[in-house]
Amino acid sequence: MQLQQLAYFMAVAETRHFTQAAERMRVAQPSLSKQIKSLETELGAPLFSRARGNVTLTPAGEALLPLARRMLADAETARREVAELAGLRRGRVRLGATPSLCAGLLADALARFHRDYPGVELKVEEGGSRDLVRDLARGQLDLALIILPLQSSDPSLVTQEILSENLVVASTSPRGRRSYMRIEDLRGRPMVMFRRGYDVREATLAACRQAGFEPRFAVEGGEMDAVLRFVEAGLGIAVVPSMVLENRPSLTGTPLLPGLRRTVALAHRKDVEPTRAAQAFRGTLLSFLGEAAREGTLPQGIEALVDV
């Protein structure tokens, strides 16, 4: 089994079209088809069903897909790691992070890393914590800032707790009107709710259900920026990480009683050692958080869980 064959297989699996896959891989279509056929012969099973021009994955193809994706990602990581042996003059870090972190602390940490390692390419994938865990497991990310506890029992990740953060109720109410809100106060209130895949959504739903009610959605399915804009427009209230309200003067963040907090962790795959570039970024991030904690410059409601 050759990596090039797996790359051809992935291209067909993603495009569901042999000609388009060949164009993507910049190879003649007959050559690509021959390599796919050779792979099928070696594996002893057809990977695609080609009935009436429709290309679909067979059960064998479905089984191979996640393995091929991971093997190709690992091969790329190996190439990058070897290239970095001469020093961190070049390299790449594929980092996943939740939108709240992208809009807050992460930007300053990325700026420091880019200053120290200008030749290292930074790729940032923004998404909900569950989506990022999935991408880590598939080998599509080197590191990810995710929310604990993990929503799956996947034992393949190594996590390091780095931050603890309050969840607050974002609204357009005047500041100082209420010093806190209880979970029960959300009953019957129109709420703006994140799309599925956001840990904040699951934490909010769990808290409301534990209090004996289902929240009422005014709008459902937004990303972080959209949720905040909907609240600013008066469509409802939303439970959000306190960090995201730093540059939203029109919104008030009211603490919840009992308090809701979330823990942010830096994660990577257990079976793949992070590249030198990824390790350097981890060191930069932890150093940045430690300094911010010592200097008292962390946003309100944030506690660093690293050595300070």
C-alpha positions as CSV (number, residue, x, y, z in Angstrom):
1,M,0.0,0.0,0.0
2,Q,1.5,3.3,-1.1
3,L,0.8,6.8,0.3
4,Q,0.1,8.0,-3.3
5,Q,-2.6,5.4,-3.6
6,L,-4.2,6.5,-0.4
7,A,-4.1,10.1,-1.6
8,Y,-5.9,9.1,-4.8
9,F,-8.4,7.1,-2.8
10,M,-9.1,10.2,-0.6
11,A,-9.5,12.4,-3.6
12,V,-12.1,10.1,-5.1
13,A,-13.8,9.7,-1.8
14,E,-14.1,13.4,-1.3
15,T,-15.2,14.3,-4.9
16,R,-17.2,11.1,-5.6
17,H,-15.9,11.5,-9.2
18,F,-12.9,9.9,-10.8
19,T,-12.3,12.6,-13.4
20,Q,-12.5,15.5,-10.8
21,A,-10.2,13.5,-8.4
22,A,-7.7,13.1,-11.2
23,E,-7.8,16.9,-11.9
24,R,-7.3,17.6,-8.2
25,M,-4.3,15.3,-8.1
26,R,-3.0,16.6,-11.4
27,V,-2.8,13.1,-12.9
28,A,-4.4,11.4,-15.9
29,Q,-7.7,9.8,-15.1
30,P,-6.6,6.3,-16.4
31,S,-3.5,6.4,-14.2
32,L,-5.6,7.3,-11.1
33,S,-8.1,4.6,-11.9
34,K,-5.3,2.1,-12.3
35,Q,-3.8,3.0,-8.9
36,I,-7.2,2.7,-7.2
37,K,-7.7,-0.7,-8.8
38,S,-4.3,-1.8,-7.6
39,L,-5.1,-0.7,-4.1
40,E,-8.4,-2.7,-4.2
41,T,-6.5,-5.8,-5.4
42,E,-4.0,-5.5,-2.6
43,L,-6.8,-5.0,0.0
44,G,-8.9,-7.8,-1.5
45,A,-12.1,-5.7,-1.7
46,P,-13.7,-3.0,-3.9
47,L,-13.5,0.4,-2.4
48,F,-16.0,2.2,-4.6
49,S,-19.4,1.3,-6.2
50,R,-19.5,2.7,-9.7
51,A,-23.2,2.0,-10.6
52,R,-24.6,4.2,-13.4
53,G,-22.0,6.8,-13.0
54,N,-22.5,7.3,-9.3
55,V,-19.4,6.8,-7.3
56,T,-20.1,5.8,-3.7
57,L,-18.0,4.2,-1.0
58,T,-18.4,0.5,-0.3
59,P,-18.3,-0.8,3.3
60,A,-14.6,-1.5,2.7
61,G,-14.1,2.0,1.5
62,E,-16.0,3.4,4.5
63,A,-13.7,1.5,6.8
64,L,-10.6,2.6,5.0
65,L,-11.5,6.3,4.9
66,P,-10.7,7.4,8.5
67,L,-7.5,5.2,8.4
68,A,-6.3,6.7,5.2
69,R,-7.0,10.2,6.4
70,R,-5.0,9.6,9.5
71,M,-2.1,7.9,7.7
72,L,-1.8,10.8,5.2
73,A,-1.9,13.3,8.1
74,D,0.8,11.4,9.9
75,A,3.0,11.2,6.8
76,E,2.7,15.0,6.4
77,T,3.6,15.5,10.0
78,A,6.7,13.3,9.6
79,R,7.8,15.3,6.6
80,R,7.4,18.5,8.5
81,E,9.2,17.2,11.5
82,V,12.2,16.1,9.4
83,A,12.3,19.5,7.7
84,E,12.4,21.2,11.1
85,L,15.5,19.4,12.3
86,A,17.6,22.3,10.9
87,G,15.8,24.6,13.3
88,L,12.5,26.4,13.6
89,R,13.2,28.6,10.6
90,R,10.2,26.9,9.0
91,G,7.4,24.6,9.9
92,R,3.7,24.6,10.5
93,V,1.3,24.6,13.4
94,R,-2.3,23.5,12.8
95,L,-4.2,24.8,15.8
96,G,-7.9,24.4,16.6
97,A,-9.6,26.8,19.0
98,T,-13.1,27.7,20.1
99,P,-14.4,31.1,18.8
100,S,-14.3,32.7,22.2
101,L,-10.6,32.0,22.5
102,C,-9.9,33.2,19.0
103,A,-11.6,36.5,19.8
104,G,-9.8,36.8,23.1
105,L,-6.5,35.6,24.5
106,L,-5.3,33.6,21.6
107,A,-4.7,36.5,19.3
108,D,-2.0,38.0,21.6
109,A,-0.4,34.5,22.1
110,L,-0.3,34.0,18.3
111,A,1.3,37.4,17.8
112,R,4.1,36.6,20.2
113,F,4.7,33.2,18.6
114,H,4.8,34.8,15.1
115,R,7.3,37.4,16.4
116,D,9.6,34.7,17.8
117,Y,9.2,32.2,14.9
118,P,8.3,34.3,11.8
119,G,9.0,31.4,9.4
120,V,6.5,29.0,11.0
121,E,3.2,28.9,9.2
122,L,0.1,29.2,11.5
123,K,-3.2,27.6,10.5
124,V,-6.1,28.2,12.9
125,E,-9.3,26.2,12.7
126,E,-12.2,27.8,14.6
127,G,-15.0,25.5,15.8
128,G,-16.9,24.0,18.6
129,S,-15.1,21.8,21.1
130,R,-16.7,18.6,19.9
131,D,-15.7,19.4,16.3
132,L,-12.1,20.1,17.3
133,V,-11.8,16.8,19.2
134,R,-13.0,15.0,16.0
135,D,-10.4,16.9,13.9
136,L,-7.6,16.1,16.3
137,A,-8.5,12.4,16.2
138,R,-8.5,12.5,12.4
139,G,-5.0,14.0,12.4
140,Q,-6.2,17.3,10.8
141,L,-4.9,19.3,13.8
142,D,-1.6,19.4,15.7
143,L,-3.0,21.0,18.8
144,A,-6.4,22.2,19.9
145,L,-7.9,24.3,22.7
146,I,-10.9,22.3,23.8
147,I,-13.3,22.3,26.7
148,L,-13.3,19.7,29.5
149,P,-14.7,17.3,30.3
150,L,-14.6,15.6,26.9
151,Q,-18.0,14.7,25.6
152,S,-16.6,11.4,24.3
153,S,-14.6,8.6,25.9
154,D,-11.9,8.8,23.3
155,P,-8.7,7.8,25.1
156,S,-6.4,8.9,22.3
157,L,-5.9,12.5,23.4
158,V,-3.6,14.0,25.9
159,T,-5.0,17.1,27.6
160,Q,-3.5,19.8,29.8
161,E,-5.8,22.2,31.7
162,I,-4.7,25.8,31.2
163,L,-7.7,28.1,32.0
164,S,-10.9,28.2,34.0
165,E,-13.6,30.7,33.0
166,N,-17.0,31.9,34.2
167,L,-20.1,31.5,32.0
168,V,-22.3,34.6,32.3
169,V,-25.7,35.7,30.9
170,A,-25.2,38.3,28.1
171,S,-28.0,40.8,27.8
172,T,-28.6,44.4,26.9
173,S,-29.8,45.2,30.5
174,P,-28.1,48.2,32.1
175,R,-25.0,47.4,34.2
176,G,-25.6,47.1,37.9
177,R,-29.3,46.3,37.5
178,R,-28.8,42.8,38.7
179,S,-25.6,41.5,40.5
180,Y,-26.4,37.9,39.6
181,M,-29.0,35.6,38.0
182,R,-30.2,32.2,39.0
183,I,-30.6,29.4,36.5
184,E,-34.3,29.5,37.3
185,D,-34.4,33.1,36.1
186,L,-33.8,31.8,32.5
187,R,-37.2,30.0,32.6
188,G,-39.5,31.4,29.9
189,R,-36.9,34.0,28.8
190,P,-36.2,34.1,25.0
191,M,-32.7,32.8,24.5
192,V,-30.2,32.9,21.7
193,M,-28.6,29.5,21.4
194,F,-25.4,28.3,19.8
195,R,-25.5,25.6,17.1
196,R,-24.9,21.9,18.1
197,G,-21.2,21.2,18.7
198,Y,-20.7,24.1,21.1
199,D,-19.9,23.0,24.7
200,V,-21.6,26.2,26.0
201,R,-24.9,25.0,24.4
202,E,-24.6,21.6,26.2
203,A,-23.7,23.2,29.5
204,T,-26.7,25.6,29.3
205,L,-29.1,22.9,28.4
206,A,-27.9,20.6,31.2
207,A,-28.2,23.4,33.8
208,C,-31.7,24.3,32.7
209,R,-32.9,20.7,32.7
210,Q,-31.4,20.1,36.1
211,A,-33.5,23.0,37.3
212,G,-36.6,21.4,35.8
213,F,-37.3,23.2,32.6
214,E,-36.5,23.4,28.9
215,P,-35.1,26.8,27.7
216,R,-37.1,28.8,25.1
217,F,-35.1,29.6,22.0
218,A,-35.7,32.9,20.2
219,V,-32.9,32.0,17.7
220,E,-31.0,28.8,17.5
221,G,-27.9,27.7,15.6
222,G,-25.5,30.6,15.6
223,E,-21.8,30.9,15.8
224,M,-20.2,33.0,18.6
225,D,-20.2,36.3,16.8
226,A,-23.7,35.8,15.4
227,V,-25.0,34.9,18.9
228,L,-23.6,38.1,20.4
229,R,-25.0,40.2,17.5
230,F,-28.4,38.7,18.0
231,V,-28.3,39.6,21.7
232,E,-27.2,43.1,20.9
233,A,-30.2,43.3,18.5
234,G,-32.5,42.5,21.4
235,L,-33.6,39.0,20.2
236,G,-32.9,37.4,23.6
237,I,-30.3,36.6,26.2
238,A,-27.5,34.1,25.9
239,V,-25.1,32.2,28.2
240,V,-21.6,32.9,27.0
241,P,-18.0,32.7,28.2
242,S,-17.1,35.9,30.1
243,M,-14.1,36.5,27.9
244,V,-16.1,37.3,24.8
245,L,-17.8,40.4,26.4
246,E,-14.4,42.3,26.8
247,N,-15.0,44.4,23.6
248,R,-18.8,44.5,23.7
249,P,-19.7,47.7,25.6
250,S,-23.4,47.4,24.7
251,L,-23.7,44.0,26.5
252,T,-23.8,43.2,30.2
253,G,-22.4,39.9,31.6
254,T,-24.4,38.8,34.6
255,P,-22.9,36.0,36.7
256,L,-25.0,32.9,37.3
257,L,-25.8,31.5,40.8
258,P,-24.8,28.8,41.3
259,G,-21.8,29.6,39.2
260,L,-21.2,27.9,35.8
261,R,-17.6,27.6,34.9
262,R,-15.7,25.8,32.1
263,T,-12.2,24.5,31.9
264,V,-10.1,25.0,28.8
265,A,-7.4,22.5,28.0
266,L,-4.7,22.2,25.4
267,A,-4.9,18.8,23.7
268,H,-3.0,16.7,21.2
269,R,-3.1,13.1,20.0
270,K,-1.5,10.6,22.4
271,D,-0.1,8.4,19.6
272,V,1.7,11.2,17.7
273,E,4.3,13.4,19.3
274,P,3.7,17.1,18.4
275,T,6.1,18.6,16.0
276,R,8.8,20.9,17.2
277,A,6.9,23.8,15.9
278,A,3.8,22.7,17.8
279,Q,5.8,22.2,21.0
280,A,7.3,25.7,20.6
281,F,3.8,27.1,20.3
282,R,2.7,25.2,23.4
283,G,5.6,26.7,25.3
284,T,4.8,30.2,24.0
285,L,1.1,29.9,25.0
286,L,1.8,28.6,28.5
287,S,4.4,31.3,29.1
288,F,2.0,34.0,27.8
289,L,-0.7,32.8,30.2
290,G,1.6,32.6,33.1
291,E,2.9,36.2,32.6
292,A,-0.7,37.5,32.2
293,A,-1.7,35.8,35.4
294,R,1.3,37.3,37.3
295,E,0.6,40.8,35.9
296,G,-3.1,40.6,36.5
297,T,-4.0,41.3,32.9
298,L,-6.2,38.2,32.3
299,P,-9.8,39.2,31.4
300,Q,-12.3,39.3,34.3
301,G,-13.6,35.8,35.2
302,I,-10.5,34.0,33.8
303,E,-8.1,32.0,36.0
304,A,-4.9,30.5,34.7
305,L,-4.3,26.9,35.6
306,V,-0.6,26.9,34.6
307,D,2.4,27.6,36.7
308,V,2.7,31.3,37.3
